[in-house]
Amino acid sequence: MAEMRTEEEQLEAIKRWWKENGVSLLIGAAIAAAGVFAWKSWQDYQTAQAEAASQRYQQLLQLTSQDQLDDGARERAEELATTLVDEHGGSLYADLGQLLSARLAVGDGELGSARNALEGLIADSEHAYLAGLARLRLARLQIAGDDAEAALATLDGAIPDTLSAQRAEIRGDAHFVLGDTDSAGDAWREALQRSQQGERSLFGLQLKLDNLGAQETTS
């Protein structure tokens, strides 16, 4: 009988505990389950977004790799670039799409639009290499637009060491346009040295130095 009373007491204790805590326990379990579901849904959404961005970028890359774009292909390429920036902002694909958008604008002769795209990428990108690449391209556009001083200021911004040879070459180009051949020669020689250290040649760089030497000899 004592054992039975003990079992009955234990059962009553369990009932009382459940009455006092059961609702809270169920609510806690429901919240935990909802959290897991929300996290999985977020992960699925992120995966789907990444896949969509990748597909759009591949389409854009395929279009822009063509030698000639008809009006329809160019319109589609611009649409893809805009979608990448608007719907996938901050992603690697959005930044790459913005670089291609600037390239398309240059091809159309819309240098102002190209500069705006590159400046936006420099200001907003979290990818240091792509932001540095955008700086190099912006500096080239500024030189082409007869604003070599602005190009030098652009090149003073943050650019990764992996792009240091290209930066030195473009800096030399800017100095050359400004008529400072000494600084141009120094920058080009630095670019040549850095490119050799990185085992990555820069097309036409040696020709610039040769032409500069010929000018100095005849002057």
ZAMAR-88401 format. One line per field, with one value per residue (C-alpha): residue number from 1; x, y, z; residue in three letters. Coordinates in steps of 0.25 Angstrom, whole numbers, plus 2048, in hexadecimal, padded with zeros to 3 digits. Example, Ala and Ser with C-alpha at 12.3 -4.5 7.8 and 13.67 -1.06 7.14 Angstrom:
2
i	c(1, 2)
c1	c(831, 837)
c2	c(7EE, 7FC)
c3	c(81F, 81D)
aa	c(ALA, SER)
// end
This chain:
219
i	c(1, 2, 3, 4, 5, 6, 7, 8, 9, 10, 11, 12, 13, 14, 15, 16, 17, 18, 19, 20, 21, 22, 23, 24, 25, 26, 27, 28, 29, 30, 31, 32, 33, 34, 35, 36, 37, 38, 39, 40, 41, 42, 43, 44, 45, 46, 47, 48, 49, 50, 51, 52, 53, 54, 55, 56, 57, 58, 59, 60, 61, 62, 63, 64, 65, 66, 67, 68, 69, 70, 71, 72, 73, 74, 75, 76, 77, 78, 79, 80, 81, 82, 83, 84, 85, 86, 87, 88, 89, 90, 91, 92, 93, 94, 95, 96, 97, 98, 99, 100, 101, 102, 103, 104, 105, 106, 107, 108, 109, 110, 111, 112, 113, 114, 115, 116, 117, 118, 119, 120, 121, 122, 123, 124, 125, 126, 127, 128, 129, 130, 131, 132, 133, 134, 135, 136, 137, 138, 139, 140, 141, 142, 143, 144, 145, 146, 147, 148, 149, 150, 151, 152, 153, 154, 155, 156, 157, 158, 159, 160, 161, 162, 163, 164, 165, 166, 167, 168, 169, 170, 171, 172, 173, 174, 175, 176, 177, 178, 179, 180, 181, 182, 183, 184, 185, 186, 187, 188, 189, 190, 191, 192, 193, 194, 195, 196, 197, 198, 199, 200, 201, 202, 203, 204, 205, 206, 207, 208, 209, 210, 211, 212, 213, 214, 215, 216, 217, 218, 219)
c1	c(800, 80B, 811, 804, 802, 810, 80D, 800, 807, 812, 807, 800, 80D, 80F, 801, 803, 810, 80A, 7FE, 808, 813, 80C, 807, 815, 81C, 813, 815, 824, 824, 81B, 824, 831, 82A, 826, 835, 83A, 830, 833, 842, 841, 837, 841, 84D, 844, 841, 850, 853, 848, 84D, 85C, 858, 84F, 85A, 864, 85B, 859, 867, 86B, 861, 866, 874, 871, 86A, 875, 880, 87B, 882, 876, 868, 85C, 851, 84A, 856, 85B, 84D, 84D, 85B, 858, 84B, 853, 85E, 853, 84C, 858, 85B, 84C, 849, 856, 85D, 86A, 86C, 878, 870, 86A, 878, 87C, 86F, 872, 880, 87A, 86F, 87A, 881, 874, 872, 881, 87D, 871, 879, 872, 87E, 877, 86E, 87A, 881, 874, 874, 883, 882, 875, 87D, 889, 880, 877, 87F, 884, 88D, 89A, 8A0, 894, 894, 8A2, 8A0, 895, 89F, 8A8, 89D, 898, 8A6, 8A8, 89A, 89F, 8AC, 8A4, 89B, 8A7, 8A7, 8B4, 8B4, 8A8, 8AD, 8B9, 8B0, 8A8, 8B4, 8B8, 8AC, 8AC, 8B1, 8B5, 8C4, 8C0, 8BC, 8C9, 8CF, 8C3, 8C2, 8D0, 8CE, 8C2, 8C9, 8D4, 8C9, 8C3, 8D1, 8D4, 8C7, 8CB, 8D9, 8E0, 8E9, 8F2, 8E7, 8E1, 8EE, 8EF, 8E1, 8E2, 8EF, 8E9, 8DD, 8E7, 8EF, 8E2, 8DC, 8E9, 8E8, 8DA, 8DD, 8D2, 8D6, 8CF, 8CD, 8D3, 8DB, 8E9, 8E5, 8E1, 8EF, 8F6, 8EE, 8F1, 900, 900, 8F9, 904, 90F, 90A, 906)
c2	c(800, 809, 807, 80A, 817, 81B, 818, 820, 82B, 82B, 82B, 837, 83E, 83C, 841, 84D, 850, 84E, 857, 862, 861, 859, 865, 86D, 860, 85F, 86D, 86C, 860, 867, 874, 86B, 863, 871, 876, 869, 86A, 879, 877, 86C, 874, 880, 876, 871, 87F, 883, 877, 87A, 888, 884, 87B, 885, 88F, 885, 882, 890, 893, 888, 88D, 89B, 896, 88D, 899, 8A3, 899, 89B, 8A4, 8AB, 8AD, 8B0, 8B9, 8AE, 8A7, 8B4, 8B7, 8AA, 8AB, 8B9, 8B3, 8A7, 8B1, 8BA, 8AE, 8A8, 8B6, 8B8, 8AA, 8A5, 8B1, 8AE, 8A1, 89D, 89C, 8AA, 8B0, 8A8, 8AC, 8BB, 8B9, 8B3, 8BE, 8C9, 8C1, 8C1, 8D0, 8D3, 8CB, 8D4, 8E0, 8E4, 8E7, 8EE, 8E2, 8D9, 8E3, 8E3, 8D4, 8D3, 8DD, 8D6, 8C9, 8D0, 8D6, 8CA, 8BD, 8B4, 8AD, 8B4, 8AE, 8B2, 8C0, 8C1, 8BD, 8C7, 8D2, 8CE, 8CE, 8DB, 8E1, 8DD, 8E3, 8F0, 8F0, 8EE, 8FA, 903, 903, 8FD, 904, 8FD, 8F0, 8F2, 8F5, 8E9, 8E0, 8E5, 8DD, 8CF, 8C5, 8B7, 8B4, 8A9, 8B5, 8BE, 8BC, 8C0, 8CC, 8D0, 8CF, 8D8, 8E2, 8E3, 8E5, 8F0, 8F7, 8F5, 8FC, 908, 909, 904, 8FA, 8F7, 8F3, 8EB, 8E3, 8E1, 8DB, 8D3, 8CD, 8CA, 8C3, 8BB, 8B6, 8B3, 8AB, 8A3, 8A0, 89B, 894, 89B, 8A3, 8B0, 8B1, 8BE, 8C2, 8C0, 8C7, 8D3, 8D3, 8D1, 8DD, 8E6, 8E2, 8E6, 8F3, 8F6, 8F3, 8FC, 907)
c3	c(800, 803, 7F6, 7EF, 7F7, 7F2, 7E4, 7E5, 7EC, 7E0, 7D6, 7DD, 7DD, 7CF, 7CC, 7D4, 7CD, 7C0, 7C3, 7C8, 7BD, 7B2, 7AA, 7AB, 7A7, 79A, 797, 798, 78F, 785, 785, 784, 778, 772, 773, 76D, 761, 75F, 75F, 755, 74D, 74D, 749, 73D, 739, 739, 731, 727, 726, 724, 719, 712, 713, 70D, 702, 6FE, 6FF, 6F6, 6EC, 6ED, 6EB, 6DF, 6D8, 6DB, 6D6, 6C8, 6BF, 6BA, 6C1, 6BA, 6C0, 6C6, 6CC, 6D2, 6D8, 6DE, 6E4, 6EA, 6F0, 6F6, 6FC, 702, 708, 70E, 715, 719, 71E, 722, 727, 730, 729, 721, 715, 717, 717, 70B, 704, 707, 701, 6F4, 6F4, 6F4, 6E8, 6E1, 6E3, 6DE, 6D1, 6CF, 6D1, 6DE, 6E6, 6F1, 6F4, 6F4, 6FE, 707, 707, 70B, 715, 71B, 71C, 722, 72D, 730, 72D, 739, 72F, 730, 723, 71B, 721, 71D, 70F, 70E, 712, 707, 6FD, 702, 701, 6F3, 6EF, 6F6, 6EE, 6E1, 6E6, 6E7, 6F6, 6FA, 707, 70B, 707, 710, 71C, 718, 718, 726, 72C, 731, 727, 72A, 729, 71E, 715, 718, 70B, 703, 70D, 70A, 6FB, 6FB, 704, 6FA, 6EF, 6F7, 6F9, 6EB, 6E7, 6F0, 6EA, 6F6, 6EE, 6FA, 703, 6F8, 6F6, 704, 705, 6F9, 6FE, 70B, 704, 6FC, 708, 70F, 703, 702, 711, 710, 703, 6FC, 6F0, 6EC, 6DD, 6D7, 6E3, 6DE, 6D1, 6D9, 6E0, 6D3, 6CD, 6D9, 6D8, 6C9, 6CC, 6D7, 6CD, 6C2, 6CB)
aa	c(MET, ALA, GLU, MET, ARG, THR, GLU, GLU, GLU, GLN, LEU, GLU, ALA, ILE, LYS, ARG, TRP, TRP, LYS, GLU, ASN, GLY, VAL, SER, LEU, LEU, ILE, GLY, ALA, ALA, ILE, ALA, ALA, ALA, GLY, VAL, PHE, ALA, TRP, LYS, SER, TRP, GLN, ASP, TYR, GLN, THR, ALA, GLN, ALA, GLU, ALA, ALA, SER, GLN, ARG, TYR, GLN, GLN, LEU, LEU, GLN, LEU, THR, SER, GLN, ASP, GLN, LEU, ASP, ASP, GLY, ALA, ARG, GLU, ARG, ALA, GLU, GLU, LEU, ALA, THR, THR, LEU, VAL, ASP, GLU, HIS, GLY, GLY, SER, LEU, TYR, ALA, ASP, LEU, GLY, GLN, LEU, LEU, SER, ALA, ARG, LEU, ALA, VAL, GLY, ASP, GLY, GLU, LEU, GLY, SER, ALA, ARG, ASN, ALA, LEU, GLU, GLY, LEU, ILE, ALA, ASP, SER, GLU, HIS, ALA, TYR, LEU, ALA, GLY, LEU, ALA, ARG, LEU, ARG, LEU, ALA, ARG, LEU, GLN, ILE, ALA, GLY, ASP, ASP, ALA, GLU, ALA, ALA, LEU, ALA, THR, LEU, ASP, GLY, ALA, ILE, PRO, ASP, THR, LEU, SER, ALA, GLN, ARG, ALA, GLU, ILE, ARG, GLY, ASP, ALA, HIS, PHE, VAL, LEU, GLY, ASP, THR, ASP, SER, ALA, GLY, ASP, ALA, TRP, ARG, GLU, ALA, LEU, GLN, ARG, SER, GLN, GLN, GLY, GLU, ARG, SER, LEU, PHE, GLY, LEU, GLN, LEU, LYS, LEU, ASP, ASN, LEU, GLY, ALA, GLN, GLU, THR, THR, SER)
// end
